[in-house]
Every structure is written in structure tokens, then in C-alpha cells.
Amino acid sequence: MELQEILLRAVSVQVRFEPRSRFADCRGQIVEELLEANALTEWTLGAEVGVSAKDRSRAFMVAQSEFRAQYEAIDNRMDTLEGIRKFVEYAIEKLAVTEASFVGVRTFWLGAVDSFDALRDWMVKELGGRVTDLVGSLGKAITDVGWTYEMHEDDPKMSLRLGPMTLEQLIGYGVFSGELRERLPPNSVFVDLDRFINARPTSSDRITEVVESSFSRNVELGERLANQLEASARGEVT
């Protein structure tokens, strides 16, 4: 099995708060201002408003009680973080958000491989442990596999999901849209690193700071995990 470098490929930011009544009166203005500020062309207007690039590489959504930013193609991390920061600050001010009940940042990592079957078998061997023996007792071959780890005792909470992915599975997962499928590998190691705060409210003057620090921490942890997986695939001891 040949595993290529595992890289940050997408990021999603979500902020939730108490419903803001002013949203109903400024939906159209939000669309116009976000389109202009981000040089985007596509938009939707309804119970929530959204703007995006034609290829869905960047998308921003604002609703009465939440806003989201998603980047599906990351060429420069600092540019991505700057775009997210400007959007978060804009949405907070536009809706007069006073505090957030949820602030979350998810990063998505991919490492291309030459064979889904070989990747699956390698991950079962490396990560399956005793569970693999138990599954083997069922008398059926493993056709797919994945792992979810939740660390939700206190804030910031984290979830880690990883496993082998085909291109169609990636599209179906809901992070990557079909418009960018030519930029995605046919088979890959997939890592979803989710970091969020929801035990107590985050004041409006700290939301941007929390988003930035969560993004940086996610990148640090994602790179560490990627290095360990790559070294293991090369047969090195980590």
C-alpha cells in the first residue's frame, strides 16, 4: 500500500446562539454584503441565507440562530483562517450576537492511497486490536471499517473519526460537494477532527478568538496524527 501525505483539505465552522429578531429584516442585505466582500456569485435566500463560490470551494450561511463557514479547498491556511475570521466578525456584528451557546471547528484531512482494500486491511491490523478478533468470529470478511472517538467530558470537547474512504463515500459524507470531485482522490485515509465548546456560553468578544484558537489547535493535532499514520504506513515505530 502506498499512502501519500495526509493533508488538511476542508474546514467547517459553526456558531449557534439565541434567535436574533433582526435577521428577518436584513436577509437580503446579508446576501449582498457577503457576495461583495468575498467575491462570490452564488446565493440562496430563505429561512437561512447562503452565498458560495460556483464550485462550492467556499460557502457561508447565516440564519436566525446560527451561522456557518465552510471551505472545501484549502490552498493557504492563513488565507482560509483570515476569511473565516472576517465572516465570523461580520455575522456577530450584523446580528448583534451577545453570546454563543456553541462554537465549533471541524477540520477534514485526506491522504490518497492506491488501494481501498489494502488501506482497509492495514487500518484493521493497525487499529483494530481485540475487536478485530471478535469480528472475525462472525465468519464474515470485513468490507469496510471506521473509528469514532469521543472526548466530551469537558470543554473544549473533541471528536475524532477516521477510516478508509472511497470518493463516493466522501461525497456522501456531506463535507465535499460533487463540484470538486476532480480534486479528490479515488481512495483515501479520511480524518475528521471536531473541536467544540458548548458547556457554557461564549461571550461575543471571545467568539472570534475561540474560533481561531480551535482552528490552530485542530491543525496542530491533525498534523501530529497524520505524521503518526504516515510513519506507521512506512513501517516506522512512533
C-alpha positions as CSV (number, residue, x, y, z in Angstrom):
1,M,0.0,0.0,0.0
2,E,1.3,3.4,-0.9
3,L,0.0,6.2,1.3
4,Q,0.6,9.8,0.2
5,E,0.9,12.8,2.6
6,I,-2.2,13.4,4.7
7,L,-3.2,17.0,4.2
8,L,-5.8,19.4,5.5
9,R,-8.5,19.6,2.8
10,A,-11.5,21.2,4.4
11,V,-12.7,23.1,7.4
12,S,-16.1,23.9,8.8
13,V,-17.0,26.5,11.5
14,Q,-20.4,26.7,13.2
15,V,-21.6,29.2,15.8
16,R,-25.1,28.9,17.5
17,F,-26.9,31.4,19.6
18,E,-30.3,32.6,20.8
19,P,-32.6,33.6,17.8
20,R,-31.9,37.2,16.6
21,S,-35.0,39.0,15.5
22,R,-33.1,41.4,13.3
23,F,-32.2,38.6,10.9
24,A,-35.7,38.7,9.2
25,D,-35.1,42.4,8.3
26,C,-31.6,42.1,6.9
27,R,-31.5,38.8,5.0
28,G,-31.2,40.5,1.6
29,Q,-28.6,42.9,2.8
30,I,-26.6,40.0,4.2
31,V,-26.6,38.2,0.8
32,E,-25.5,41.4,-1.0
33,E,-22.7,42.2,1.5
34,L,-21.3,38.7,1.7
35,L,-21.3,38.3,-2.1
36,E,-19.3,41.6,-2.5
37,A,-17.0,41.1,0.5
38,N,-16.0,37.6,-0.6
39,A,-16.1,37.9,-4.4
40,L,-18.7,35.2,-4.7
41,T,-21.5,34.6,-7.2
42,E,-24.0,32.0,-5.9
43,W,-26.7,32.7,-3.3
44,T,-29.8,31.4,-1.7
45,L,-32.5,33.3,0.2
46,G,-35.0,31.6,2.5
47,A,-35.2,30.6,6.2
48,E,-31.5,30.8,6.0
49,V,-29.3,32.7,3.6
50,G,-26.2,31.4,1.9
51,V,-23.5,32.5,-0.5
52,S,-20.9,30.4,-2.2
53,A,-18.4,30.1,-4.9
54,K,-19.7,28.4,-8.1
55,D,-17.6,25.3,-7.3
56,R,-18.6,25.3,-3.7
57,S,-15.0,25.7,-2.6
58,R,-16.2,28.5,-0.2
59,A,-19.6,28.8,1.4
60,F,-21.1,31.0,4.1
61,M,-24.5,30.6,5.7
62,V,-26.4,32.9,8.1
63,A,-29.7,32.0,9.9
64,Q,-31.7,33.4,12.8
65,S,-29.8,31.4,15.4
66,E,-26.6,30.2,13.8
67,F,-24.0,30.9,11.1
68,R,-21.6,28.6,9.4
69,A,-18.5,28.9,7.1
70,Q,-17.1,26.0,5.1
71,Y,-14.0,25.8,2.9
72,E,-13.8,22.7,0.8
73,A,-10.5,23.5,-0.9
74,I,-7.6,24.9,1.2
75,D,-4.6,26.2,-0.7
76,N,-3.3,28.5,2.0
77,R,-4.2,28.0,5.7
78,M,-3.6,31.6,6.7
79,D,-5.8,32.9,3.9
80,T,-8.5,30.4,5.0
81,L,-8.3,31.5,8.6
82,E,-8.5,35.2,7.6
83,G,-11.6,34.6,5.5
84,I,-13.3,32.7,8.4
85,R,-12.3,35.4,10.9
86,K,-13.8,38.2,8.7
87,F,-17.0,36.3,8.3
88,V,-17.4,35.5,12.0
89,E,-16.8,39.1,12.9
90,Y,-19.3,40.3,10.3
91,A,-22.0,37.9,11.4
92,I,-21.6,38.7,15.0
93,E,-22.0,42.4,14.3
94,K,-24.7,42.1,11.8
95,L,-27.0,40.0,14.0
96,A,-25.9,41.7,17.2
97,V,-25.0,38.4,18.8
98,T,-24.2,38.8,22.5
99,E,-23.1,35.3,23.3
100,A,-22.9,31.9,21.7
101,S,-24.2,28.6,23.1
102,F,-22.0,26.6,20.7
103,V,-18.7,27.3,18.9
104,G,-17.3,24.5,16.8
105,V,-14.5,24.0,14.3
106,R,-14.0,20.8,12.3
107,T,-11.1,20.0,10.1
108,F,-11.0,17.3,7.5
109,W,-7.8,15.6,6.3
110,L,-7.2,13.2,3.3
111,G,-4.3,11.1,2.3
112,A,-4.5,9.4,-1.1
113,V,-3.8,5.6,-1.4
114,D,-3.6,3.3,-4.3
115,S,-5.9,0.7,-3.0
116,F,-9.0,0.9,-0.8
117,D,-8.8,-2.8,0.1
118,A,-5.2,-2.6,1.1
119,L,-5.9,0.5,3.2
120,R,-8.8,-1.1,4.9
121,D,-6.8,-4.2,5.8
122,W,-3.9,-2.2,7.0
123,M,-6.1,0.0,9.3
124,V,-7.8,-3.1,10.7
125,K,-4.4,-4.5,11.5
126,E,-3.0,-1.3,13.0
127,L,-6.1,0.0,14.8
128,G,-8.5,-2.9,15.2
129,G,-6.9,-4.6,18.2
130,R,-9.0,-7.2,20.1
131,V,-12.2,-6.0,18.3
132,T,-10.8,-7.5,15.0
133,D,-10.7,-10.9,16.6
134,L,-14.3,-10.6,17.9
135,V,-15.5,-9.5,14.4
136,G,-13.6,-12.4,12.9
137,S,-15.6,-14.8,15.0
138,L,-18.7,-13.8,12.9
139,G,-17.2,-15.7,10.0
140,K,-17.6,-12.8,7.5
141,A,-14.9,-10.7,5.8
142,I,-14.6,-7.1,6.7
143,T,-15.6,-4.9,3.8
144,D,-15.4,-1.5,5.4
145,V,-14.4,-0.1,8.8
146,G,-14.2,3.2,10.7
147,W,-13.4,4.5,14.1
148,T,-15.0,7.2,16.3
149,Y,-13.5,8.5,19.5
150,E,-15.4,11.0,21.7
151,M,-13.7,13.1,24.3
152,H,-16.7,15.0,25.7
153,E,-16.0,15.2,29.5
154,D,-15.4,19.0,29.5
155,D,-14.7,21.9,27.2
156,P,-13.2,22.1,24.7
157,K,-14.8,18.8,23.7
158,M,-13.4,16.8,20.8
159,S,-14.4,14.0,18.5
160,L,-12.1,12.1,16.1
161,R,-13.4,10.0,13.2
162,L,-11.1,8.2,10.8
163,G,-11.1,5.4,8.3
164,P,-10.7,4.5,4.7
165,M,-12.9,6.3,2.2
166,T,-13.8,6.0,-1.5
167,L,-14.6,9.1,-3.5
168,E,-18.3,8.3,-3.4
169,Q,-18.2,7.9,0.3
170,L,-16.5,11.3,0.7
171,I,-19.2,13.0,-1.4
172,G,-21.9,11.2,0.6
173,Y,-20.4,12.2,3.9
174,G,-21.6,15.7,3.2
175,V,-18.3,17.7,3.6
176,F,-17.2,17.7,0.0
177,S,-19.6,18.6,-2.9
178,G,-19.6,16.9,-6.2
179,E,-18.4,20.0,-8.0
180,L,-14.9,19.4,-6.6
181,R,-14.7,15.7,-7.2
182,E,-11.9,16.0,-9.7
183,R,-9.7,17.4,-6.9
184,L,-10.4,14.5,-4.6
185,P,-8.6,11.1,-4.6
186,P,-10.4,7.9,-5.6
187,N,-9.4,6.3,-2.3
188,S,-8.0,7.9,0.8
189,V,-7.4,7.9,4.5
190,F,-10.0,10.2,6.0
191,V,-9.7,12.1,9.3
192,D,-12.4,14.2,10.8
193,L,-11.2,16.2,13.8
194,D,-14.1,18.1,15.6
195,R,-13.4,20.6,18.4
196,F,-16.3,22.5,20.1
197,I,-17.3,24.4,23.2
198,N,-20.9,24.2,24.5
199,A,-20.9,23.7,28.3
200,R,-21.2,27.4,29.0
201,P,-21.8,30.5,26.8
202,T,-19.0,32.2,24.9
203,S,-19.3,36.0,25.0
204,S,-19.4,37.8,21.7
205,D,-16.0,39.4,22.3
206,R,-14.4,36.0,22.6
207,I,-16.1,34.1,19.7
208,T,-13.5,35.0,17.1
209,E,-10.7,34.2,19.5
210,V,-12.2,30.8,20.2
211,V,-12.6,30.0,16.5
212,E,-9.0,31.0,15.7
213,S,-7.5,29.0,18.6
214,S,-9.7,26.0,17.8
215,F,-8.6,26.1,14.2
216,S,-4.9,26.3,15.2
217,R,-5.2,23.5,17.8
218,N,-7.0,21.3,15.3
219,V,-4.3,21.8,12.7
220,E,-1.6,21.0,15.3
221,L,-3.4,17.8,16.4
222,G,-4.3,16.9,12.8
223,E,-0.6,17.2,11.7
224,R,0.5,15.1,14.6
225,L,-2.0,12.3,13.8
226,A,-1.1,12.5,10.1
227,N,2.6,12.1,10.9
228,Q,1.9,9.1,13.1
229,L,-0.3,7.4,10.4
230,E,2.3,8.1,7.7
231,A,5.1,6.7,9.8
232,S,3.1,3.6,10.7
233,A,2.4,3.0,7.0
234,R,6.1,3.2,6.3
235,G,6.7,0.6,9.0
236,E,8.4,3.0,11.3
237,V,8.0,2.9,15.1
238,T,6.3,6.1,16.5
